Amino acid sequence: MNLLYLHGFNADGGGFKYDRLRKAFKHATVLSPDLPAHPMEVVQIVDTLITKQTGPTYCIGTSLGGFYAYYFSAKYNLPCFLFNPSLRPHATLHRGIGTWTTFQKGRTYIFQEAYLADLKRLKEEAEKNIKEERLNFFLATDDDILDLSDIPTLYPNANTLEWYDNTGHSFSRFPEALKKVKEILLAD
């Protein structure tokens, strides 16, 4: 089993969630690349990772990484696990335009306005092929960055949709939610 963890905006591969995935799924291959700012570079990197894997692959993503997990779920018909996903990054990441330094590794990058159009195209591509039954949502009732309230209406046929209190946008209850992820994977 391969678990591909895609991090959020201004984060890095590895880190807390990656470590928790490795501990929870000791016999799985857990991949967690550092994602660049340019969406089309992300597509190239993740396409290569997915096509190199043997055996079942599952995408797990948080925030912007949740958007990418959604996209790759549609592209490759993969089950995905979306934690506070940014499913409209082309609309919500205007505030991200500029120069940034990632939290964990200190990678400096520039998020350009032109990337918003790329994200919109990726969203439109995904919408054509997404299979709702492949989607598993884990949402914070107190997300302080994204409004997730319309997800149940937009994806009524999602495989899983769970709300968590007192977890915030960073999804601090990630280890707890992994118990449900494990149940779903064992049933797949």
N, C-alpha and C positions, 0 to 999 in steps of 0.2 A: 504494500500500500504506500502511495506517495501523497504527502500533504504539502501543498504549496501555499505558504503564508505570504500574503501581500500586505505590506505595511501602509499606514496612512501618510497624509501630507506632512512633510518636514520630519519624518521619522527615518529609521534605517532598518535594514534586515537584521536579523538576530534580535537580541533584547529579551525582555520579560515574556512576551507572548510566545516567541519562538522557543524559549527555554521551557515554558509550560507545556507547549505542544510536544516537545521531545520527551518530557517526563511522563505525560499522559499516554503517549503512543510510542513506547519504547521500541517496538518492532517495525515501525514505519520509517520511511525516508522522509525527513522533514526538510524542505527547502525554503529559504527565506532570503531572496536576493535584495541587495540595495537597489531600489528603483530610482531611475533618473527623473528629472522634472519633465522632460519631453514625452508626451503620451505615446508617440510613435516609437520611441526607443524602448519604452516599457513593453509595448506589443512585441517588438523584436526579441527582447530578452526572454519574456515569458513564453512566447511561441517556441523558442528553442528549448527551454526547460521542459515544457509539456511534451513536445514531440520526442525528446530523448528518453522519457520514462517508459519503463515496462510495468505492467500491472495497472490496477486502478489508480487514478489520480483524482484528488479532491482539492478544490480551491477554498481557501479561508482568507477573508480579508476584513480589515477594519477601516472605516471611514473611506478615504479615497482608494485604499486597497480593496475595500468592499466593492467599490464601483468596478475596479479591474477584475475582481473575482466574478462579478456579475457578467462582465463582458466575455471572459474566457469560458464561463459556464455556457453562454449562448453559442460561442464559436465552436466549442468542442463537445457540447452536450455533457458537461461535467456537473456533478452535484457540487453545490457551493454553500458555504457557511458565512453569512454576512453579519458582521458586528457593527452596529451603527453606521450602515453604509451611506456614503454620499452618492446617491443615485442620480443627482443632477449637478455634477461638479462644474459643468459649463456655466451654470447659473450661480452657484454658491462660491466658486473660487475666485471671483473678482477681487476679493479681499486678500488673496494669496499672491497677486502680481507683485513682483519685486525680487530682491535679493534676500536669501535665507541661509541659515546655517542649521544643519540637522541637529536634533537634540542629543542623540547618543554619540555619534562618531564625528560630529563637527564638519561634515561635508558642506561646502559652500556651493550654492547653485542659484540660478536665476529662473524664476517661474514667469514666463512671458505671456502677455495677453493673447498672442496667437495660439497658445495651447488650448484656450477655451474652445475654439472652433474645432480643434482635433478631438477634444473630449465630447463635443456635441455629435460629431460624426460617429464616434465609437458608440455612443449611446443609441443613436438611430440604427446602427448596424445590429446591436445587441437586441433591440426591441423587436426586430424582424424574426429572430430565431430563439428567443428565450423560452424555456419550458418552465413554467411556474413550479411544477412539481419537483424541480431540481433545486429550488431555493429554500434555504433555511435561514430565517431571520432571528437575530438576537438583538433586542433593542432596549435602550435605556429610557426609562420614563423621564429621567432628568438630564437628557442630553442638552448641554449648554451651547452647542455649536450648530446642530442640525435639527430641523423640525421633521420628525419621523412619523408624525401622526397619520399621514395619508397612506402609509405602506400597507396596512391591512386592506384598505379599499382598492389600492392599485394592484395588489397581488393576492386576491382572495383564495387562490388555489395553491399557495405556497405550501410546501411540505411541512414546515415548522414556522411558527411565529410566536416568540416568547418575549415578554416584557420583564425587565429587571429594574427594581427600585434602587436608589442610592448607588448608582454605578457610574454616572457621568459619561461624557463623550469618550473618554479613554477606556471605558468599559473595564473598570476595576474588578468586576466580578467574573472576569474571563476564566479563571481556574474552575469556578463553580459551573459555568456554562459548558465547559468541556465535558462534563459528565453527560450532558444531553447530546453533545456532538458524538461522543463515544457510543451511546445507545443507537443513534441514527446510523452510524457507520457499521455497527454490528448487525443491524437489520438489513443493510443494503446487499 
